Amino acid sequence: MCGIVGYVGQKQALEIVVAGLRRLEYRGYDSAGIAVLADGVLDTRKKAGKLVNLETLLGEDPLPDSTTGIGHTRWATHGGPTDRNAHPHVSEDGSVAIIHNGIIENFTELREELTNSGVTLSSDTDSEVVAHLLARILPKVGDLTVAMREVCKELEGAFTLVAVSPLYPDVVVGARRNSPLVVGVGDGENFLASDVAAFVDHTRNALELGQDQVVTLTPEGVSVTDFDGNEAVVRPFTVDWDAAAVEKGGYDLFMLKEIAEQPKAVADSLRGRMTKDGRLQLDEMSLSDEDLRGIDKVVVIACGTAYHAGLVAKYAVEHWTRIPVEVEVASEFRYRDPIVGPGTLVIAISQSGETMDTLMALRHAAAQGARTLAICNTVGSTIPRESDGVLYTYAGPEIAVASTKAFLTQIIAAYLIGLYLAQVRSAMDEADIRAVLEDLDNMPQAVDLVLDTVEPVRAIARELADCKSVLFIGRHVGFPVALEGALKLKELAYMHAEGFAAGELKHGPIALIEEGVPVVVIVPSPSHFLHDKVISAIQEVRARGALIVAIAEEGDEKIVAFSDHIIRVPVVPALMQPLVSTVPLQVFACEMATAKGHDVDQPRNLAKSVTVE
């Protein structure tokens, strides 16, 4: 959600903070602002709308030179996306400025208390109360870090907070609870941000911040304590990609770049997973073989695209291990009193590692005694840190809001976990496991072949750009692919799109079919036992006027007689088909959104990482 940047050092803070906010635009926002300290004075500028609006304001009304500053891109929750609700928020006496990500659940009580004490609030946000609380306690404790710790104890909810004060120049203080914040460690300068992308231009050395911790930055160093003031242990890590990875690299859109990066992302996620003797190894997973042998149920928790990756994984993991697999929408998981315990492996899938619904579901599962395992793309994020083990996907930074390479690599990671479970439980012969791993090793080349042949997909998307609705159907692993194709179209083209299991058509969805409605069909291989049943479903909707777009295997000639358009994908094993059939649907949604004139990388109302429930 919100983007946060803080800087203290020797350079011009304004340039660094604005550049950092630009790097974080992908997270989604509707206003932006900045505060700097200069000559004992706190100065702010903020503006609703895109970052360019703030930059225009800064050109008209410049900020003074400063080496300490904080910046923010806001996603509106409490209070609309207006200038007055934009961050930073400043206390009445001008002694503190704060920026905030998250939701302060007890802000109503805090706001009433402040109002009753004579404080006038100038925004509709939950965030502003923090500035006034800090200003009230600061004279009593005489230290911005101590004041932050005391205020955090009064707050309920999820929050990242960053504060500066003209009373304490060359100091930036941050705090986190259930919301992302990472430290960048430089030479004579230090950084705070929601994401390492904000400071990777300046340093790749970073520190993970834990739950309920306060961090103090000066040009000379970084100190971290818990909310009680005890020194905290933090883990350093190195960002393994550079600033070029978050540039478009010659592509018009980040999404197009990330679609094109999928062969490499899949290859990187598979690299180093097999020993010399041909056995699968997952070194970073941490869970012991003994732990895994005791598993009698797997539960996958995830949201959005990651949920669809979990649905794909269910087919493979159950097939390979004979362990029952449940796939749960993370936001609903803990509210239905789920049955999990020591024999349950709960797999949390999250690209960012900060998805709040998934994090809270993970904590609930851990509290019930379940074993927990994260599939994540972001080193040092909260979900991997709080899990018993982790499998990183190594997809590299994903900037476009609509997920592409994360989806494919999440499937790869889930497949690797399924195969590893089969290996340690002797549910598959070693030769069979090696055969599947060889199939996986062929997938980067297969995805590359798809990318070489997607131009007809773009033409079809342009042809259908004026349609009002698109339906997607599939069976077996094609069903979650249909769900993902529909989601991409909703996200990017802002149109009605639904995915269905093809066998469910007669149970209601076929009523949606009318003359000219496009139906995208994920067709299994002719060798698959469901091929003929999918052909039958196509005939049913075609008889009612549907326009058929088939995603079909090379060499499938039977499909020709029943399709208006055919998008060919390489011949791959059945469980591998989602890795190739999803790619044309990503291109289809991207091209249709482009034809409609939409912002593909930052679609309306959406944020890259959902860090509030």
Secondary structure, 3 states (H helix, E strand, C coil): CCEEEEEECCCCHHHHHHHHHHHCHHHCCCEEEEEEEECCEEEEEEEECCHHHHHHHHHHCCCCCCCEEEEEEECCCCCCCCCCCCCCEECCCCCCEEEEEEEECCHHHHHHHHHHCCCCCCCCCCCHHHHHHHHHHHHHHCCHHHHHHHHHHHCCEEEEEEEECCCCCCCEEEEEECCCCEEEECCCCEEEECCHHHCCCCCCEEEECCCCEEEEEECCEEEEEECCCCECCCEEEECCCCHHHHCCCCCCCHHHHHHHCHHHHHHHHHCCCECCCCCECCHHHCCCHHHHHCCCEEEEEECHHHHHHHHHHHHHHHHHHCCCEEEEEHHHHHHHCCCCCCCEEEEEEECCCCCHHHHHHHHHHHHCCCEEEEEECCCCCHHHHCCCEEEECCCCCCCCCCCCHHHHHHHHHHHHHHHHHHHHCCCCCHHHHHHHHHHHHCHHHHHHHHHHCCHHHHHHHHHCCCCCEEEEEECCCHHHHHHHHHHHHHHHHCCEEEEEEHHHHHHCHHHHCCCCCEEEEECCCCCCCCHHHHHHHHHHHHCCCCEEEEEEECCCCHHHHHCCEEEEECCCCHHHHHHHHHHHHHHHHHHHHHHCCCCCCCCCCCCCCCCCC
